[in-house]
Amino acid sequence: MARREVAREGNKRARLWLPVFISLVIQLPGVFVRVHPGVGVQNVIRTTPLPVTIADLALTLLGPVALIFARRFPGPVVAICAAAGAIDLLAFNDDGRAPYIALAFAIVGAIIRGARVWAWISIAAAWVLTLAVSLVMGIDLQPGRVAGITLGILILMGIGEAVRSRRENYAEFSRRYAERKQSEVQAERVRIARELHDVLAHSLSQINVQAGVGLHLMDAQPQKAKDALASIKDTSKTALDEVRSVLGILRAEGGSDPSAPLVPEPDLSRLAGLAASIEAQGIEVHLENSISTPPPAATQLALYRIAQESLTNVLRHAKATEVTVNAGRSADDYVITITDNGSGGGPSRSDGRGLLGMHERAELLGGSLEAGPVPGGVGFRVSARIPAKVGD
C-alpha cells in the first residue's frame, strides 16, 4: 500500500513538472538563437537590444512558470498562457522561433481539469484579438501560419475533450462498479442475517420452551425433565452446527470455512423432523407434503425456512394447540401453507423481522407471501408461492 501511494504521488508530480520542463526546453533557446532553414543557427543576442531580450525572456518564462499552478488554477493559467502566446506571436513574428508550447499544455490541462469555459473563451478571445491587431498594425501573419495555428488549436481542444470524456466515463464506470459491489455485499449481509435469524429464532424458541418444561417438572417428574434437557442438548447442537456453517462464509475467501461442519442446506425432506420438534413442545402438527418431484435447492430452502419461521411464530406467539402444514404444487407454483388455531399476537405475526424475512425469501425467487388472520375464524395463516420455473 505504501509503495502504491508513493508511486501515485510520483505520477502526480511528473504530470505537473514535465510540461514545465518541456516548455522551457523548447521555448527558452529561442530567446538567444534562431534556426532558419537554409541559413542555420543565428545568434540574436548580438543584434537584439538588451531591453527587448529581457522582455522576450520574461515572456518566455511566463508560460512555464504559470503551468506550475495549473493543477489548482487551470482556468487563469490558460488565460495567462493564451495572452502570452498572442503577445509572443505579435511581438516576435519570426519563422525561426519555436511555438509557444506552454499554451498547448495549458489548453489540454484546463479542459481535463474542468475549466472548459475558461479554455474556450480565452483561446477564442486571444486568437480573434491577435488577428485583429495584426490587421490594424500591419503585422504580416502569413495565411499558412494562421491556418496552421488554427488547426493546431482545434486539435489541442479535441485532445483535451477526448481525455476529459474518457476520464469522466472511467469515473462513472468506477462509481457504478463500486455501487454494484456495495449492493452485492449488502445483499450477502442480508442473506446471512436472514439465515441466522431463522436458525436462532427457531432453535432458541424450542430451547426456551423445553427449559421451562424442565424447570417445571424437575421435582415432580424427573424423567420428563431429563427428556427436556436431552432435547435442549440436541436442539442446541444442531443450531450451533448451522450457525457455524453460515458464519464459515464470512471467515474464508472461498465461501466456506474448512473448520466449519459440513451441514447440508435444509430441504423439504426435513419438514417431518421440523414438525416433530414442534410436536415435542405440545402442539399437534398435521403435515401434508404432496410434492413428488423435489424442487430446485433454492426453492426447497425457501419453503423450508418459511415453514420453520411460521412454526416458530406459532410456538412463541400463537397460543395454539394445533397447526397444519400443507406443501404442494399447482400448475405454475410451489405452494406452502401454515395455518394454526391460535389467538395470540406479537410482532413476529404482524410486522416483525420474521415476517419480513419470509417475504424477502419468497420475493427473491419471484414469488409472493400472504400472512394474516384466518378469514371468518380463529387462527393465523401464512401462504407462500414460488414459481415452479425458478431453477427448473
C-alpha positions as CSV (number, residue, x, y, z in Angstrom):
1,M,0.0,0.0,0.0
2,A,2.9,2.4,0.8
3,R,4.6,1.7,-2.5
4,R,1.3,2.4,-4.3
5,E,0.9,5.7,-2.6
6,V,4.5,6.7,-3.4
7,A,4.0,5.7,-7.0
8,R,0.8,7.7,-7.2
9,E,2.4,10.8,-5.7
10,G,5.3,10.4,-8.1
11,N,2.9,10.3,-11.1
12,K,1.2,13.4,-9.9
13,R,4.5,15.3,-9.6
14,A,5.6,14.1,-13.1
15,R,2.3,15.3,-14.6
16,L,2.8,18.7,-13.0
17,W,6.5,19.3,-13.7
18,L,7.0,17.5,-17.1
19,P,5.0,20.2,-19.1
20,V,7.0,22.9,-17.3
21,F,10.3,21.3,-18.2
22,I,9.3,20.6,-21.8
23,S,8.1,24.1,-22.3
24,L,11.4,25.6,-21.0
25,V,13.5,23.3,-23.1
26,I,11.6,24.2,-26.3
27,Q,10.9,27.9,-25.8
28,L,14.0,29.1,-23.9
29,P,16.6,28.6,-26.6
30,G,14.6,30.8,-28.9
31,V,15.4,33.8,-26.8
32,F,19.1,33.5,-27.7
33,V,19.3,31.8,-31.1
34,R,17.1,31.3,-34.2
35,V,17.2,28.4,-36.6
36,H,16.4,29.4,-40.2
37,P,16.1,26.7,-42.9
38,G,18.9,27.1,-45.3
39,V,20.7,29.7,-43.2
40,G,21.5,27.8,-40.0
41,V,21.7,28.9,-36.4
42,Q,21.6,32.7,-35.8
43,N,22.8,34.3,-32.6
44,V,20.2,37.0,-31.9
45,I,21.7,38.3,-28.7
46,R,24.3,40.4,-30.6
47,T,21.6,42.1,-32.8
48,T,18.8,42.5,-30.2
49,P,18.7,45.4,-27.7
50,L,19.0,44.3,-24.1
51,P,15.6,45.6,-23.0
52,V,14.0,43.6,-25.8
53,T,15.9,40.5,-24.8
54,I,14.8,40.9,-21.2
55,A,11.2,41.3,-22.3
56,D,11.5,38.3,-24.5
57,L,13.0,36.2,-21.7
58,A,10.2,37.3,-19.3
59,L,7.5,36.4,-21.8
60,T,9.2,33.1,-22.5
61,L,9.3,32.2,-18.8
62,L,5.8,33.4,-18.0
63,G,4.0,30.4,-19.6
64,P,6.2,27.6,-18.0
65,V,6.0,29.3,-14.6
66,A,2.2,29.6,-14.9
67,L,2.0,25.9,-15.6
68,I,3.3,25.2,-12.1
69,F,-0.1,26.4,-10.8
70,A,-2.2,24.7,-13.5
71,R,-3.5,22.0,-11.1
72,R,-5.1,24.5,-8.6
73,F,-5.9,27.3,-11.1
74,P,-6.4,25.7,-14.6
75,G,-8.7,28.5,-15.8
76,P,-6.5,31.5,-15.0
77,V,-3.4,29.7,-16.2
78,V,-4.8,29.0,-19.7
79,A,-5.9,32.7,-19.9
80,I,-2.4,33.8,-19.0
81,C,-0.8,31.4,-21.4
82,A,-3.2,32.5,-24.2
83,A,-2.3,36.2,-23.6
84,A,1.4,35.4,-23.5
85,G,1.2,33.3,-26.7
86,A,-0.6,36.1,-28.5
87,I,2.0,38.7,-27.5
88,D,4.8,36.3,-28.4
89,L,3.3,35.8,-31.9
90,L,2.7,39.5,-32.5
91,A,5.9,40.9,-30.9
92,F,8.3,38.2,-32.2
93,N,6.9,37.2,-35.6
94,D,9.7,35.1,-36.7
95,D,9.5,31.8,-38.6
96,G,12.7,30.6,-36.8
97,R,11.1,30.9,-33.4
98,A,9.7,27.9,-31.6
99,P,5.9,27.9,-30.9
100,Y,4.6,28.9,-27.5
101,I,4.4,25.3,-26.3
102,A,3.2,26.2,-22.8
103,L,-0.1,27.3,-24.3
104,A,-0.6,23.7,-25.7
105,F,-0.2,22.2,-22.2
106,A,-2.4,24.9,-20.6
107,I,-5.2,24.2,-23.1
108,V,-5.3,20.4,-22.7
109,G,-4.8,20.7,-18.9
110,A,-7.6,23.2,-18.4
111,I,-10.1,21.1,-20.4
112,I,-9.2,18.0,-18.5
113,R,-9.4,19.7,-15.1
114,G,-12.9,21.0,-15.8
115,A,-12.1,24.6,-16.9
116,R,-13.6,24.1,-20.3
117,V,-15.3,27.5,-20.4
118,W,-12.1,29.3,-19.4
119,A,-10.2,27.4,-22.2
120,W,-12.7,28.1,-25.0
121,I,-13.3,31.7,-24.1
122,S,-9.6,32.5,-23.5
123,I,-8.4,30.9,-26.7
124,A,-11.2,32.4,-28.9
125,A,-10.7,35.9,-27.4
126,A,-6.8,35.7,-27.7
127,W,-6.9,34.4,-31.3
128,V,-9.5,36.9,-32.5
129,L,-7.6,39.8,-30.9
130,T,-4.3,38.6,-32.3
131,L,-5.8,38.6,-35.9
132,A,-7.4,42.0,-35.4
133,V,-4.2,43.6,-34.0
134,S,-2.1,42.1,-36.8
135,L,-4.5,43.6,-39.4
136,V,-4.6,47.0,-37.7
137,M,-0.9,47.2,-37.1
138,G,0.1,45.7,-40.4
139,I,1.9,42.7,-38.9
140,D,2.4,40.1,-41.6
141,L,0.9,36.8,-40.4
142,Q,1.2,34.5,-43.3
143,P,-2.1,32.7,-44.2
144,G,-0.4,29.3,-44.0
145,R,0.8,30.1,-40.5
146,V,-2.7,31.3,-39.4
147,A,-4.2,28.2,-40.8
148,G,-1.6,26.0,-39.1
149,I,-2.1,27.7,-35.7
150,T,-5.9,27.5,-36.0
151,L,-5.7,23.8,-36.9
152,G,-3.3,23.2,-34.0
153,I,-5.6,24.9,-31.5
154,L,-8.6,22.8,-32.7
155,I,-6.5,19.6,-32.4
156,L,-5.4,20.5,-28.9
157,M,-9.1,21.3,-28.0
158,G,-10.1,17.9,-29.4
159,I,-7.4,16.1,-27.4
160,G,-8.4,17.8,-24.2
161,E,-12.1,17.0,-24.7
162,A,-11.3,13.3,-25.6
163,V,-9.2,12.8,-22.5
164,R,-11.8,14.6,-20.3
165,S,-14.6,12.5,-21.7
166,R,-12.6,9.3,-21.2
167,R,-11.8,10.2,-17.6
168,E,-15.5,11.0,-16.9
169,N,-16.5,7.7,-18.4
170,Y,-14.0,5.9,-16.3
171,A,-15.1,7.7,-13.2
172,E,-18.7,6.8,-13.9
173,F,-17.8,3.2,-14.5
174,S,-15.8,3.1,-11.3
175,R,-18.7,4.6,-9.4
176,R,-21.2,2.1,-10.8
177,Y,-18.9,-0.8,-10.2
178,A,-18.4,0.3,-6.5
179,E,-22.2,0.7,-6.1
180,R,-22.7,-2.8,-7.6
181,K,-20.1,-4.3,-5.3
182,Q,-21.6,-2.5,-2.3
183,S,-25.1,-3.8,-3.3
184,E,-23.7,-7.3,-3.6
185,V,-22.1,-7.1,-0.2
186,Q,-25.2,-5.7,1.3
187,A,-27.4,-8.4,-0.3
188,E,-25.0,-11.1,1.1
189,R,-25.2,-9.5,4.6
190,V,-29.0,-9.5,4.4
191,R,-29.0,-13.2,3.3
192,I,-26.7,-14.2,6.2
193,A,-28.7,-12.2,8.7
194,R,-31.8,-13.9,7.4
195,E,-30.3,-17.3,7.8
196,L,-29.0,-16.6,11.3
197,H,-32.4,-15.2,12.3
198,D,-34.3,-18.3,11.1
199,V,-31.8,-20.7,12.7
200,L,-31.6,-18.9,16.0
201,A,-35.2,-17.9,16.4
202,H,-36.4,-21.5,15.8
203,S,-33.8,-23.2,18.0
204,L,-33.8,-20.7,20.9
205,S,-37.6,-20.8,21.0
206,Q,-37.5,-24.6,21.4
207,I,-34.8,-24.4,24.0
208,N,-36.8,-21.8,25.9
209,V,-39.9,-23.9,26.0
210,Q,-38.0,-27.1,26.9
211,A,-36.1,-25.3,29.6
212,G,-39.4,-24.1,31.1
213,V,-40.8,-27.6,31.0
214,G,-37.7,-29.0,32.6
215,L,-37.8,-26.5,35.4
216,H,-41.5,-27.1,36.0
217,L,-41.2,-30.9,36.1
218,M,-37.8,-31.2,37.8
219,D,-39.2,-32.2,41.2
220,A,-42.5,-33.8,40.2
221,Q,-41.4,-35.8,37.1
222,P,-37.6,-36.0,36.9
223,Q,-37.7,-38.3,33.9
224,K,-39.6,-35.8,31.8
225,A,-37.3,-33.1,33.0
226,K,-34.4,-35.2,31.8
227,D,-36.0,-35.7,28.4
228,A,-36.4,-31.9,28.1
229,L,-32.7,-31.4,28.9
230,A,-31.8,-34.0,26.3
231,S,-34.0,-32.2,23.7
232,I,-32.2,-28.9,24.6
233,K,-28.9,-30.6,24.0
234,D,-29.9,-31.9,20.6
235,T,-31.5,-28.7,19.5
236,S,-28.5,-26.6,20.6
237,K,-26.1,-28.9,18.8
238,T,-28.0,-28.7,15.6
239,A,-28.3,-24.9,15.9
240,L,-24.6,-24.5,16.6
241,D,-23.7,-26.6,13.6
242,E,-25.9,-24.5,11.3
243,V,-24.7,-21.2,12.7
244,R,-21.0,-22.3,12.3
245,S,-21.8,-23.3,8.7
246,V,-23.3,-19.9,8.0
247,L,-20.5,-18.0,9.7
248,G,-18.0,-20.0,7.7
249,I,-18.9,-18.0,4.7
250,L,-17.7,-14.9,6.5
251,R,-14.4,-16.3,7.7
252,A,-13.0,-17.7,4.4
253,E,-12.4,-16.2,1.0
254,G,-13.5,-19.4,-0.8
255,G,-17.0,-19.0,0.6
256,S,-16.6,-21.7,3.2
257,D,-14.7,-22.4,6.4
258,P,-12.7,-25.6,6.4
259,S,-13.2,-25.9,10.2
260,A,-17.0,-25.5,10.0
261,P,-19.1,-28.7,10.0
262,L,-20.5,-29.7,6.6
263,V,-24.2,-29.2,7.3
264,P,-26.4,-29.7,4.2
265,E,-28.9,-26.9,3.5
266,P,-32.3,-27.7,4.8
267,D,-34.8,-29.1,2.2
268,L,-38.4,-30.4,2.2
269,S,-37.3,-33.8,3.4
270,R,-36.7,-32.2,6.8
271,L,-40.2,-31.0,7.2
272,A,-41.1,-34.1,9.1
273,G,-38.3,-33.5,11.6
274,L,-39.4,-29.9,11.9
275,A,-43.0,-30.9,12.6
276,A,-41.8,-33.5,15.2
277,S,-39.7,-30.8,17.0
278,I,-42.8,-28.6,17.3
279,E,-45.0,-31.5,18.5
280,A,-42.4,-32.2,21.2
281,Q,-43.5,-28.8,22.6
282,G,-47.1,-29.9,23.0
283,I,-48.6,-28.6,19.7
284,E,-50.2,-31.0,17.4
285,V,-48.9,-30.7,13.8
286,H,-50.6,-32.1,10.7
287,L,-48.1,-32.3,7.9
288,E,-49.1,-33.0,4.3
289,N,-46.3,-32.8,1.6
290,S,-47.7,-33.7,-1.9
291,I,-44.6,-32.5,-3.8
292,S,-43.4,-35.7,-5.5
293,T,-40.5,-34.2,-7.6
294,P,-38.0,-32.3,-5.5
295,P,-37.9,-28.6,-6.5
296,P,-34.5,-26.8,-7.0
297,A,-32.4,-26.4,-3.9
298,A,-33.1,-22.7,-3.6
299,T,-36.8,-23.3,-3.7
300,Q,-36.7,-26.1,-1.1
301,L,-34.6,-23.9,1.2
302,A,-37.0,-21.0,0.9
303,L,-40.1,-23.2,1.5
304,Y,-38.4,-24.9,4.5
305,R,-37.3,-21.6,6.1
306,I,-40.8,-20.1,5.6
307,A,-42.3,-23.2,7.3
308,Q,-39.7,-23.1,10.1
309,E,-40.3,-19.4,10.8
310,S,-44.1,-19.8,10.7
311,L,-43.9,-22.7,13.2
312,T,-41.6,-20.8,15.4
313,N,-44.0,-17.9,15.5
314,V,-46.8,-20.3,16.3
315,L,-44.7,-21.7,19.2
316,R,-43.8,-18.2,20.5
317,H,-46.9,-16.1,19.9
318,A,-50.0,-18.0,18.8
319,K,-51.1,-19.8,21.9
320,A,-52.2,-22.6,19.5
321,T,-52.9,-26.2,20.1
322,E,-52.9,-27.3,16.5
323,V,-51.2,-26.3,13.3
324,T,-51.5,-27.6,9.7
325,V,-48.7,-27.5,7.2
326,N,-49.5,-28.2,3.5
327,A,-46.9,-28.3,0.8
328,G,-47.8,-28.9,-2.8
329,R,-47.5,-27.8,-6.4
330,S,-50.1,-26.1,-8.6
331,A,-49.7,-25.7,-12.3
332,D,-47.2,-22.9,-12.1
333,D,-46.2,-22.6,-8.4
334,Y,-44.9,-24.4,-5.4
335,V,-47.2,-23.6,-2.5
336,I,-46.7,-24.0,1.2
337,T,-49.4,-23.0,3.7
338,I,-49.2,-23.0,7.5
339,T,-52.4,-22.5,9.4
340,D,-52.8,-22.5,13.2
341,N,-55.8,-22.3,15.5
342,G,-54.2,-19.8,17.9
343,S,-55.4,-16.5,19.2
344,G,-52.1,-14.9,20.3
345,G,-50.5,-11.9,18.7
346,G,-47.0,-10.5,18.7
347,P,-44.6,-8.6,16.5
348,S,-43.5,-11.6,14.5
349,R,-47.1,-12.3,13.5
350,S,-47.7,-8.8,12.3
351,D,-44.8,-6.6,11.3
352,G,-41.6,-8.2,12.9
353,R,-38.3,-9.3,11.3
354,G,-39.5,-12.8,10.9
355,L,-42.4,-12.0,8.6
356,L,-40.2,-9.5,6.7
357,G,-37.6,-12.3,6.2
358,M,-40.3,-14.7,4.8
359,H,-41.5,-12.0,2.4
360,E,-37.9,-11.5,1.2
361,R,-37.3,-15.2,0.7
362,A,-40.4,-15.6,-1.5
363,E,-39.8,-12.4,-3.5
364,L,-36.1,-13.2,-4.2
365,L,-37.3,-16.2,-6.2
366,G,-40.1,-14.3,-7.9
367,G,-42.8,-15.5,-5.6
368,S,-45.1,-13.9,-3.1
369,L,-46.3,-14.4,0.5
370,E,-49.5,-13.6,2.3
371,A,-49.9,-13.6,6.0
372,G,-52.9,-12.7,8.2
373,P,-55.8,-14.0,10.4
374,V,-57.9,-16.8,9.0
375,P,-61.0,-15.2,7.4
376,G,-64.1,-15.8,9.4
377,G,-62.5,-17.9,12.0
378,V,-59.8,-18.2,14.7
379,G,-56.2,-18.6,13.8
380,F,-53.5,-17.3,11.6
381,R,-52.4,-18.3,8.1
382,V,-49.1,-17.9,6.2
383,S,-49.2,-18.9,2.5
384,A,-46.2,-18.6,0.2
385,R,-46.0,-19.2,-3.6
386,I,-42.8,-19.7,-5.5
387,P,-42.8,-20.1,-9.3
388,A,-42.0,-23.6,-10.4
389,K,-39.9,-22.3,-13.4
390,V,-37.3,-20.9,-11.0
391,G,-34.2,-23.1,-11.3
392,D,-36.0,-25.8,-13.4
